């Protein structure tokens, strides 16, 4: 399978948020918790279809998160990363084996140059995230992290996983 075709098939249509320049319309009491759950006025949003719709128009601009449409931009709160990688699998492509990451909204992202694994420093250690579109991150959950640690290659004092022919530092 061709890597670019697989990537397009998995990502679906992402709105052209970079081309939209709507006016700022204030804040709304929507919070994305560290576990990836979305809340409105303190209550969980239980309709996955609604959360997926909001996620399609979510952007990060200058350390703030917004729901952005062609006509308005509304600020929301994100406790950590807006998404969490909860599962993964490997797929063989013409460019080699690629790691496919599934997030808490049932979307799949390829771990590759477009969506690299990054380490975000915290007080005690660096935590792994995947860089997504529009400045957004997906945090790697503990189960996925330990599964990746089992397949990681040690180079000197660091551990790496390989996907799409690229070595990504795991820790």
C-alpha positions in Angstrom: 0.0 0.0 0.0 1.2 3.5 -0.8 1.9 5.6 2.4 0.4 8.9 1.1 -2.8 7.1 0.0 -3.1 5.4 3.4 -2.6 8.8 5.1 -5.3 10.5 3.1 -7.7 7.6 3.6 -7.2 7.7 7.4 -7.3 11.5 8.0 -10.5 12.4 6.0 -11.3 16.0 5.2 -9.8 18.6 7.5 -11.4 22.0 7.1 -9.1 24.8 5.8 -8.9 26.4 9.2 -5.7 28.3 8.3 -7.5 30.2 5.6 -10.4 31.3 7.9 -10.0 34.6 9.7 -13.2 35.1 11.7 -13.7 37.6 14.5 -13.1 36.5 18.1 -16.4 36.0 19.8 -15.4 35.4 23.4 -15.2 32.2 25.5 -17.4 29.3 26.0 -17.4 26.9 29.0 -16.0 23.9 27.1 -13.1 22.1 28.8 -11.1 19.2 27.4 -9.8 17.3 30.3 -6.4 15.6 30.5 -8.0 12.2 29.8 -9.4 13.6 26.5 -13.0 13.9 27.6 -15.0 17.0 26.6 -17.2 18.9 29.1 -19.7 21.7 28.7 -20.8 23.7 31.8 -19.1 21.0 33.9 -21.0 18.0 32.4 -19.4 15.5 30.0 -20.4 15.7 26.4 -21.6 12.2 25.8 -22.4 12.4 22.1 -19.2 11.3 20.3 -20.5 12.7 17.0 -20.7 16.1 18.5 -17.2 15.9 20.0 -15.9 14.8 16.6 -17.6 17.8 15.0 -16.0 20.2 17.5 -12.6 18.5 17.1 -12.7 19.2 13.3 -12.7 22.9 14.0 -10.3 22.9 17.0 -7.1 25.0 16.6 -4.3 26.1 18.8 -3.1 29.7 18.3 -0.5 31.3 20.5 -1.0 28.8 23.4 -4.8 29.2 23.3 -7.4 26.8 22.0 -10.3 27.9 19.8 -13.3 26.4 18.0 -13.0 28.2 14.7 -15.6 28.5 11.9 -15.6 30.8 8.9 -17.8 33.3 10.9 -16.6 33.0 14.5 -13.8 32.0 16.8 -14.6 30.9 20.4 -12.0 30.2 23.1 -12.1 27.0 25.1 -9.9 25.4 27.8 -7.7 22.4 27.3 -6.1 20.9 30.4 -3.2 19.1 28.7 -3.5 17.8 25.1 -6.9 17.7 23.4 -6.6 14.1 22.2 -5.2 10.9 23.6 -3.7 8.0 21.6 -5.4 4.9 23.0 -4.4 2.2 20.6 -2.0 1.5 17.7 -1.1 -1.1 15.1 1.5 -1.5 12.4 0.9 -1.5 8.7 3.2 -2.5 5.9 3.6 0.1 3.1 5.8 0.6 0.1 7.9 2.9 2.2 8.2 0.3 5.1 6.4 -0.4 8.2 4.4 2.5 9.7 2.8 2.9 13.1 -0.9 3.8 12.9 -2.1 5.6 16.1 -5.8 5.6 17.1 -7.0 8.4 19.2 -9.9 8.7 21.7 -12.2 10.0 18.9 -11.6 6.8 16.8 -9.4 8.7 14.3 -6.2 7.2 13.0 -2.9 9.1 12.4 0.3 7.8 10.9 3.4 8.3 12.9 5.5 9.9 10.3 7.2 13.2 9.3 3.8 14.9 9.1 2.8 13.6 12.6 6.0 13.2 14.5 6.5 11.9 18.0 7.7 14.7 20.3 8.8 14.7 23.9 7.2 17.5 25.9 9.1 18.3 29.1 7.3 18.3 32.4 8.6 18.9 36.0 9.7 15.3 36.5 10.2 13.9 33.0 9.6 14.3 29.2 6.2 12.8 28.1 5.5 11.6 24.5 2.9 13.3 22.3 2.1 13.2 18.6 2.1 16.5 16.7 -1.2 16.8 14.7 -2.6 19.4 12.4 -3.2 23.1 13.4 -0.8 23.0 16.4 -2.7 20.3 18.2 -1.2 17.4 20.2 -2.3 13.9 21.1 -0.9 12.5 24.3 0.3 8.9 24.3 -1.6 6.9 26.9 0.3 4.7 29.4 -0.6 1.3 27.7 0.6 2.5 24.3 3.8 3.9 25.8 4.6 0.6 27.5 3.8 -1.4 24.3 6.1 0.9 22.3 8.8 0.5 25.0 8.7 -3.2 24.4 9.5 -2.8 20.6 11.9 0.2 21.1 15.5 0.1 20.0 18.1 1.3 22.4 20.8 3.7 21.0 23.3 4.8 23.6 21.1 5.9 26.6 17.9 6.7 24.6 15.1 4.5 23.2 13.6 4.9 19.7 10.7 3.5 17.7 10.7 3.3 14.0 7.9 4.3 11.7 7.8 5.2 8.0 11.6 4.8 8.0 12.1 7.4 10.7 13.5 6.9 14.2 11.4 8.7 16.8 12.8 9.2 20.3 10.6 7.6 22.9 12.7 8.5 25.9 
